[in-house]
Amino acid sequence: MSDRAFDAVVIGAGAGGLCAAARLSHGGLRTLLVDDHDRLGGRASTEEIDGFKVNIGAIAIELGGVFEETCRLVGAPLDIRAPEPASGFYIDRKFIDVGRGGWSLLLGQLTKQASRILEKFADARSGNLPDGRQSTEDWLTSYTSNVTVHAIFRNLCAAIFACNASELPARAFLTYFTSKGAFKRFGFCPQGTVGVWNALGAAVQHNGEVWLSSRATAIHASNGTVEGISVVRNGESVRIDCPIVISNAGPAATVALAGEAAFPAEYVASVRATLRPAANIVINIASRSPLMTHPGIVTFGKTRRLCNMANLTATCPELAPPGWHLYVAYAVPVPALGPFDAAAETELALEDLREQFDDFAAARILSIRVMRDDWPAQRSCAGYDLPRETGIEGLWCVGDAVKEYGNGGTQACAETAKLVTDAIFARAPYAHARHKM
Ligand SMILES: Cc1cc2nc3c(=O)[nH]c(=O)nc-3n(C[C@H](O)[C@H](O)[C@H](O)COP(=O)(O)OP(=O)(O)OC[C@H]3O[C@@H](n4cnc5c(N)ncnc54)[C@H](O)[C@@H]3O)c2cc1C
């Protein structure tokens, strides 16, 4: 069965795929978005557990960047509520609100070496960065041995990049904190994060279709040019012929869908050699009594594995049934970029939670998810990204394995979608398309 009714196909309705499909559709290309799940959002979606809206991955949606710009461009309402204060640190069971003082206020309280570290941040801001081989931990060790400072840097790496400070290039850490959004402004979606994806999905449908529970089984290409995909929908295989295919399935799955022989050998080799999926452990917690009063996200000081925790119902009470508080805590295993014992790592995170909060014993654990392997926290850790071009004409990748250097999270995925769709619209014969509507 053949259907030539689409100008473009996007495989995967994660953050990158949805932003790409919404931009293509808005720009005048009739777009088909397919996803193998029955809901939008991929690793940033939301599930319902006993009346609680429980997020699978992303909770904090950054404001003021490419993602917000995408929503505005395509007319998707962005239902986000910002906690105030948004972030802080929870060290020795005390909340530290660094507010506008940021790094200097935090480090100034902890180490005499603060000014040396801050100087390096200033250097990074002016483009003077370490090379990509030195880890964040080694970089920090050359300025301070303070245990609390090391613990905070580890937990920041874990919270933002889902890896340990020993695994993240210092260049990526400094790039993120000096030239990216760095979660300075963010909010939670009161419908669960899936709410923002549903709004983008509706925008795609203005000039296209969204097929859920539909798995792409092949990408067709010949002589180095993409020709379309096959997708299983309602139990039937459908072939969609079209000259643009954007894959949000990750580079490794994209190679498997088209077959290695379709790609230049160097691309296949770099997919094998570069990707470093990063893991984390997500613990969703419901409690009748408040565990913490800070409304946003706190990053912990010295812990075993726990890195940060969000108080969701303080800002969005509709995420839980009346009378309940909803929190989500994150832990990052050691190692996060290699094999680990999930049960042992989870137990260490639970020990941390018991130690941090007296009322944790009375709380209810709604779910514990270990994000790893082909359903990871980041499909490739910052500093280990691949290009968005695949070496096949018309076939592109978006998502968190093809991020700009040092970026992370859904914002980074939205940026990959903007870069790919801008490149598509800049090329003939699509240069006119954005003006068609
Ligand atoms: C626990 C956790 C917490 C996080 N917290 C935050 C946060 O607070 N803020 C933030 O910005 N980011 C956060 N992130 C990161 C963010 O969630 C991810 O970077 C982002 O969601 C990844 O999106 P993606 O574009 O790579 O697509 P993915 O989420 O990987 O989606 C791809 C989709 O494609 C589908 N697919 C794959 N193959 C096929 C196929 N053959 N046919 C059809 N469909 C297919 C998949 O099933 C999936 O639905 C967090 C991640 C995790 C795991």
The ligand as an SDF file (V2000), in Angstrom:
LIG
                    3D

 53 58  0  0  0  0  0  0  0  0999 V2000
   14.0550   10.9400   34.5890 C   0  0  0  0  0  0  0  0  0  0  0  0
   14.3400   12.0310   33.6230 C   0  0  0  0  0  0  0  0  0  0  0  0
   14.1790   13.3550   34.0130 C   0  0  0  0  0  0  0  0  0  0  0  0
   14.4010   14.3660   33.1080 C   0  0  0  0  0  0  0  0  0  0  0  0
   14.1830   15.6460   33.5020 N   0  0  0  0  0  0  0  0  0  0  0  0
   14.2250   16.6310   32.5890 C   0  0  0  0  0  0  0  0  0  0  0  0
   13.7520   17.9150   32.9190 C   0  0  0  0  0  0  0  0  0  0  0  0
   13.2660   18.1590   34.0320 O   0  0  0  0  0  0  0  0  0  0  0  0
   13.7910   18.8770   31.9530 N   0  0  0  0  0  0  0  0  0  0  0  0
   14.2490   18.6070   30.6930 C   0  0  0  0  0  0  0  0  0  0  0  0
   14.2230   19.5170   29.8510 O   0  0  0  0  0  0  0  0  0  0  0  0
   14.6960   17.3810   30.3510 N   0  0  0  0  0  0  0  0  0  0  0  0
   14.6790   16.3850   31.2540 C   0  0  0  0  0  0  0  0  0  0  0  0
   15.0240   15.1130   30.9120 N   0  0  0  0  0  0  0  0  0  0  0  0
   15.5250   14.8490   29.5630 C   0  0  0  0  0  0  0  0  0  0  0  0
   14.4100   14.7840   28.5470 C   0  0  0  0  0  0  0  0  0  0  0  0
   13.2840   14.1080   29.0800 O   0  0  0  0  0  0  0  0  0  0  0  0
   14.9110   14.0680   27.3030 C   0  0  0  0  0  0  0  0  0  0  0  0
   16.1400   14.6200   26.8930 O   0  0  0  0  0  0  0  0  0  0  0  0
   13.9350   14.2070   26.1550 C   0  0  0  0  0  0  0  0  0  0  0  0
   12.6170   13.9500   26.5780 O   0  0  0  0  0  0  0  0  0  0  0  0
   14.3350   13.2810   25.0310 C   0  0  0  0  0  0  0  0  0  0  0  0
   13.5250   13.5550   23.9030 O   0  0  0  0  0  0  0  0  0  0  0  0
   13.8850   13.0300   22.4720 P   0  0  0  0  0  0  0  0  0  0  0  0
   13.5610   14.1040   21.5000 O   0  0  0  0  0  0  0  0  0  0  0  0
   15.2830   12.5130   22.3880 O   0  0  0  0  0  0  0  0  0  0  0  0
   12.8420   11.8660   22.2020 O   0  0  0  0  0  0  0  0  0  0  0  0
   12.4130   10.5410   23.0090 P   0  0  0  0  0  0  0  0  0  0  0  0
   11.8370   10.9120   24.3030 O   0  0  0  0  0  0  0  0  0  0  0  0
   13.4770    9.5250   22.9480 O   0  0  0  0  0  0  0  0  0  0  0  0
   11.1850   10.0700   22.1030 O   0  0  0  0  0  0  0  0  0  0  0  0
   11.3580    9.3310   20.9420 C   0  0  0  0  0  0  0  0  0  0  0  0
   10.0470    8.6270   20.6500 C   0  0  0  0  0  0  0  0  0  0  0  0
   10.2110    7.8750   19.4480 O   0  0  0  0  0  0  0  0  0  0  0  0
    9.5540    6.6310   19.6200 C   0  0  0  0  0  0  0  0  0  0  0  0
   10.1100    5.6690   18.6610 N   0  0  0  0  0  0  0  0  0  0  0  0
   11.3260    5.1120   18.6680 C   0  0  0  0  0  0  0  0  0  0  0  0
   11.4450    4.2470   17.6460 N   0  0  0  0  0  0  0  0  0  0  0  0
   10.2780    4.2890   16.9700 C   0  0  0  0  0  0  0  0  0  0  0  0
    9.7920    3.6060   15.8320 C   0  0  0  0  0  0  0  0  0  0  0  0
   10.5210    2.7140   15.1570 N   0  0  0  0  0  0  0  0  0  0  0  0
    8.5280    3.8690   15.4100 N   0  0  0  0  0  0  0  0  0  0  0  0
    7.7530    4.7690   16.0760 C   0  0  0  0  0  0  0  0  0  0  0  0
    8.1690    5.4300   17.1740 N   0  0  0  0  0  0  0  0  0  0  0  0
    9.4110    5.1840   17.6120 C   0  0  0  0  0  0  0  0  0  0  0  0
    9.8730    6.2930   21.0690 C   0  0  0  0  0  0  0  0  0  0  0  0
    9.0310    5.2660   21.5730 O   0  0  0  0  0  0  0  0  0  0  0  0
    9.6330    7.6300   21.7240 C   0  0  0  0  0  0  0  0  0  0  0  0
    8.2730    7.7950   22.0550 O   0  0  0  0  0  0  0  0  0  0  0  0
   14.8130   14.0650   31.7960 C   0  0  0  0  0  0  0  0  0  0  0  0
   14.9580   12.7410   31.3860 C   0  0  0  0  0  0  0  0  0  0  0  0
   14.7090   11.7390   32.2970 C   0  0  0  0  0  0  0  0  0  0  0  0
   14.8000   10.3290   31.8420 C   0  0  0  0  0  0  0  0  0  0  0  0
  1  2  1  0
  2  3  1  0
  2 52  2  0
  3  4  2  0
  4  5  1  0
  4 50  1  0
  5  6  2  0
  6  7  1  0
  6 13  1  0
  7  8  2  0
  7  9  1  0
  9 10  1  0
 10 11  2  0
 10 12  1  0
 12 13  2  0
 13 14  1  0
 14 15  1  0
 14 50  1  0
 15 16  1  0
 16 17  1  0
 16 18  1  0
 18 19  1  0
 18 20  1  0
 20 21  1  0
 20 22  1  0
 22 23  1  0
 23 24  1  0
 24 25  2  0
 24 26  1  0
 24 27  1  0
 27 28  1  0
 28 29  2  0
 28 30  1  0
 28 31  1  0
 31 32  1  0
 32 33  1  0
 33 34  1  0
 33 48  1  0
 34 35  1  0
 35 36  1  0
 35 46  1  0
 36 37  1  0
 36 45  1  0
 37 38  2  0
 38 39  1  0
 39 40  1  0
 39 45  2  0
 40 41  1  0
 40 42  2  0
 42 43  1  0
 43 44  2  0
 44 45  1  0
 46 47  1  0
 46 48  1  0
 48 49  1  0
 50 51  2  0
 51 52  1  0
 52 53  1  0
M  END
$$$$
